[in-house]
C-alpha cells in the first residue's frame, strides 16, 4: 500500500486562528496497525489521549498541535475553518483497523 501525503493551508477566518506556516498534513496509509500507532505515541511522549469519536463542534487548540490517528472506520471531519470554503475530509480505513485520536 502506497503512502499518500497531502498538505492544506487555511487562512484565519476570524474565529479559528489558523497559522500561515503550520499546515494540516494528511498521511494516507501511513500506519498499518494499532500497535505501531501506540508505539509512536509513546515514543514521542504525546499525552492527553482518547479513543473514539471527535468533538461534534468547531474548536481549536491555542497552545498545542494535534495528532489524529484513524486506523478503523470512517468519519467526515472538518479541518481548518468554520466560515465559508469549508474543507471536509473523509477518512476511510479497512474495517480490521482501529481508530485513535491524540492531542
ROROLO-43008 format. One record per residue: x, y, z of N, C-alpha, C in turn; residue in three letters. Coordinates in steps of 0.05 Angstrom, whole numbers, plus 5000, padded with zeros to 4 digits. Layout:
N
{{X, Y, Z}, {X, Y, Z}, {X, Y, Z}, 'ala'},
...
END
This chain:
103
{{5017, 4977, 5000}, {5000, 5000, 5000}, {5018, 5025, 5000}, 'unk'},
{{5013, 5043, 4981}, {5030, 5067, 4979}, {5020, 5089, 4997}, 'unk'},
{{5039, 5102, 5011}, {5032, 5124, 5029}, {5028, 5150, 5012}, 'unk'},
{{5006, 5163, 5017}, {5000, 5189, 5004}, {5002, 5211, 5024}, 'unk'},
{{5013, 5234, 5016}, {5015, 5257, 5034}, {5001, 5281, 5020}, 'unk'},
{{4984, 5295, 5035}, {4971, 5319, 5026}, {4975, 5341, 5047}, 'unk'},
{{4980, 5365, 5037}, {4984, 5388, 5055}, {4963, 5409, 5049}, 'unk'},
{{4951, 5421, 5070}, {4930, 5441, 5066}, {4936, 5465, 5085}, 'unk'},
{{4934, 5489, 5074}, {4937, 5513, 5089}, {4910, 5527, 5091}, 'unk'},
{{4903, 5537, 5114}, {4878, 5550, 5119}, {4883, 5578, 5129}, 'unk'},
{{4869, 5599, 5118}, {4872, 5626, 5129}, {4857, 5629, 5155}, 'unk'},
{{4865, 5649, 5170}, {4850, 5657, 5194}, {4823, 5667, 5185}, 'unk'},
{{4801, 5655, 5195}, {4774, 5663, 5186}, {4760, 5682, 5206}, 'unk'},
{{4775, 5692, 5226}, {4763, 5709, 5246}, {4754, 5694, 5271}, 'unk'},
{{4750, 5669, 5269}, {4742, 5652, 5291}, {4763, 5631, 5298}, 'unk'},
{{4772, 5617, 5278}, {4793, 5597, 5281}, {4819, 5609, 5271}, 'unk'},
{{4838, 5615, 5290}, {4863, 5629, 5282}, {4884, 5611, 5270}, 'unk'},
{{4879, 5602, 5246}, {4899, 5585, 5233}, {4925, 5600, 5228}, 'unk'},
{{4946, 5585, 5227}, {4973, 5598, 5223}, {4982, 5593, 5195}, 'unk'},
{{4992, 5614, 5182}, {5000, 5611, 5153}, {5024, 5593, 5149}, 'unk'},
{{5039, 5587, 5170}, {5063, 5569, 5167}, {5059, 5541, 5176}, 'unk'},
{{5036, 5535, 5189}, {5032, 5508, 5200}, {5008, 5496, 5186}, 'unk'},
{{5012, 5479, 5167}, {4990, 5467, 5152}, {4978, 5442, 5165}, 'unk'},
{{4956, 5434, 5155}, {4945, 5407, 5161}, {4960, 5388, 5142}, 'unk'},
{{4972, 5368, 5153}, {4986, 5348, 5137}, {4971, 5321, 5141}, 'unk'},
{{4962, 5310, 5119}, {4947, 5284, 5119}, {4965, 5263, 5107}, 'unk'},
{{4971, 5242, 5122}, {4986, 5220, 5112}, {4967, 5196, 5109}, 'unk'},
{{4960, 5190, 5085}, {4943, 5167, 5079}, {4960, 5142, 5079}, 'unk'},
{{4950, 5120, 5090}, {4964, 5094, 5090}, {4991, 5095, 5104}, 'unk'},
{{4994, 5112, 5125}, {5019, 5115, 5139}, {5025, 5093, 5159}, 'unk'},
{{5004, 5083, 5172}, {5007, 5063, 5193}, {4991, 5038, 5187}, 'unk'},
{{5003, 5015, 5193}, {4989, 4990, 5186}, {4974, 4977, 5209}, 'unk'},
{{4981, 4984, 5234}, {4967, 4971, 5256}, {4967, 4988, 5281}, 'unk'},
{{4949, 4982, 5299}, {4945, 4996, 5324}, {4970, 4996, 5341}, 'unk'},
{{4984, 4973, 5341}, {5008, 4971, 5357}, {5029, 4991, 5349}, 'unk'},
{{5033, 4994, 5324}, {5053, 5014, 5314}, {5044, 5042, 5322}, 'unk'},
{{5019, 5048, 5319}, {5009, 5075, 5327}, {5014, 5080, 5357}, 'unk'},
{{5008, 5060, 5373}, {5013, 5063, 5402}, {5043, 5068, 5408}, 'unk'},
{{5060, 5053, 5395}, {5089, 5056, 5399}, {5099, 5084, 5391}, 'unk'},
{{5088, 5094, 5369}, {5096, 5121, 5360}, {5087, 5142, 5381}, 'unk'},
{{5062, 5140, 5390}, {5052, 5159, 5410}, {5069, 5158, 5435}, 'unk'},
{{5075, 5135, 5445}, {5092, 5132, 5469}, {5120, 5143, 5465}, 'unk'},
{{5132, 5136, 5443}, {5159, 5144, 5437}, {5162, 5175, 5436}, 'unk'},
{{5142, 5188, 5426}, {5143, 5217, 5424}, {5133, 5231, 5449}, 'unk'},
{{5123, 5216, 5468}, {5113, 5228, 5493}, {5088, 5244, 5490}, 'unk'},
{{5072, 5237, 5470}, {5046, 5251, 5466}, {5027, 5242, 5488}, 'unk'},
{{5013, 5261, 5499}, {4995, 5255, 5521}, {4967, 5267, 5516}, 'unk'},
{{4950, 5265, 5536}, {4923, 5276, 5534}, {4907, 5261, 5513}, 'unk'},
{{4908, 5235, 5513}, {4897, 5219, 5491}, {4869, 5207, 5498}, 'unk'},
{{4855, 5200, 5477}, {4830, 5186, 5480}, {4825, 5169, 5455}, 'unk'},
{{4807, 5150, 5457}, {4799, 5134, 5434}, {4769, 5139, 5430}, 'unk'},
{{4761, 5137, 5405}, {4733, 5141, 5399}, {4728, 5163, 5380}, 'unk'},
{{4706, 5177, 5385}, {4697, 5198, 5366}, {4711, 5225, 5373}, 'unk'},
{{4709, 5243, 5354}, {4719, 5270, 5358}, {4696, 5289, 5365}, 'unk'},
{{4703, 5313, 5374}, {4682, 5332, 5383}, {4664, 5338, 5359}, 'unk'},
{{4638, 5341, 5364}, {4619, 5347, 5343}, {4615, 5377, 5338}, 'unk'},
{{4634, 5393, 5349}, {4632, 5422, 5346}, {4660, 5433, 5338}, 'unk'},
{{4660, 5458, 5327}, {4685, 5470, 5319}, {4701, 5478, 5344}, 'unk'},
{{4727, 5473, 5343}, {4744, 5481, 5365}, {4773, 5482, 5355}, 'unk'},
{{4790, 5494, 5370}, {4819, 5495, 5363}, {4835, 5495, 5389}, 'unk'},
{{4860, 5490, 5386}, {4879, 5490, 5409}, {4899, 5513, 5405}, 'unk'},
{{4899, 5531, 5424}, {4916, 5555, 5421}, {4945, 5550, 5430}, 'unk'},
{{4950, 5528, 5443}, {4977, 5523, 5454}, {4989, 5496, 5448}, 'unk'},
{{4978, 5482, 5428}, {4988, 5456, 5421}, {4981, 5448, 5393}, 'unk'},
{{4995, 5429, 5383}, {4988, 5417, 5357}, {4972, 5391, 5363}, 'unk'},
{{4957, 5382, 5344}, {4940, 5358, 5349}, {4947, 5337, 5328}, 'unk'},
{{4948, 5312, 5338}, {4952, 5289, 5320}, {4927, 5272, 5322}, 'unk'},
{{4916, 5265, 5299}, {4893, 5248, 5297}, {4901, 5224, 5281}, 'unk'},
{{4899, 5201, 5294}, {4906, 5176, 5280}, {4881, 5160, 5277}, 'unk'},
{{4873, 5155, 5252}, {4849, 5139, 5246}, {4858, 5114, 5232}, 'unk'},
{{4852, 5091, 5245}, {4860, 5065, 5234}, {4837, 5047, 5228}, 'unk'},
{{4812, 5055, 5236}, {4789, 5038, 5230}, {4765, 5055, 5228}, 'unk'},
{{4746, 5046, 5212}, {4721, 5060, 5209}, {4723, 5083, 5190}, 'unk'},
{{4704, 5102, 5192}, {4704, 5125, 5175}, {4692, 5148, 5189}, 'unk'},
{{4699, 5172, 5181}, {4688, 5196, 5192}, {4691, 5219, 5172}, 'unk'},
{{4674, 5238, 5174}, {4677, 5262, 5158}, {4685, 5283, 5179}, 'unk'},
{{4709, 5294, 5177}, {4719, 5313, 5197}, {4726, 5339, 5183}, 'unk'},
{{4716, 5361, 5193}, {4722, 5387, 5181}, {4746, 5399, 5195}, 'unk'},
{{4766, 5406, 5179}, {4790, 5418, 5190}, {4793, 5447, 5179}, 'unk'},
{{4806, 5464, 5193}, {4814, 5490, 5182}, {4798, 5514, 5189}, 'unk'},
{{4772, 5514, 5183}, {4757, 5538, 5188}, {4727, 5531, 5188}, 'unk'},
{{4713, 5548, 5202}, {4684, 5545, 5205}, {4668, 5560, 5183}, 'unk'},
{{4678, 5584, 5176}, {4664, 5602, 5157}, {4673, 5597, 5129}, 'unk'},
{{4654, 5594, 5111}, {4659, 5593, 5082}, {4682, 5576, 5073}, 'unk'},
{{4680, 5564, 5050}, {4702, 5549, 5038}, {4711, 5526, 5056}, 'unk'},
{{4692, 5513, 5069}, {4699, 5491, 5088}, {4713, 5468, 5073}, 'unk'},
{{4730, 5455, 5087}, {4745, 5433, 5076}, {4740, 5407, 5092}, 'unk'},
{{4718, 5393, 5086}, {4714, 5367, 5100}, {4731, 5346, 5088}, 'unk'},
{{4743, 5329, 5105}, {4760, 5307, 5096}, {4747, 5281, 5104}, 'unk'},
{{4745, 5263, 5085}, {4734, 5237, 5091}, {4757, 5218, 5095}, 'unk'},
{{4757, 5205, 5118}, {4778, 5186, 5125}, {4766, 5158, 5124}, 'unk'},
{{4775, 5141, 5107}, {4765, 5114, 5106}, {4788, 5095, 5109}, 'unk'},
{{4784, 5075, 5125}, {4804, 5054, 5130}, {4792, 5027, 5128}, 'unk'},
{{4809, 5007, 5127}, {4800, 4979, 5126}, {4785, 4973, 5152}, 'unk'},
{{4766, 4956, 5152}, {4749, 4950, 5175}, {4764, 4936, 5197}, 'unk'},
{{4787, 4923, 5192}, {4801, 4909, 5213}, {4819, 4927, 5230}, 'unk'},
{{4822, 4952, 5223}, {4839, 4970, 5238}, {4823, 4984, 5260}, 'unk'},
{{4837, 5000, 5276}, {4824, 5015, 5298}, {4830, 5044, 5296}, 'unk'},
{{4815, 5061, 5311}, {4819, 5089, 5310}, {4829, 5100, 5336}, 'unk'},
{{4844, 5122, 5335}, {4855, 5134, 5358}, {4858, 5164, 5353}, 'unk'},
{{4851, 5181, 5371}, {4854, 5209, 5368}, {4872, 5219, 5391}, 'unk'},
{{4892, 5236, 5384}, {4911, 5245, 5404}, {4914, 5276, 5402}, 'unk'},
{{4918, 5289, 5425}, {4925, 5317, 5424}, {4952, 5321, 5437}, 'unk'},
END
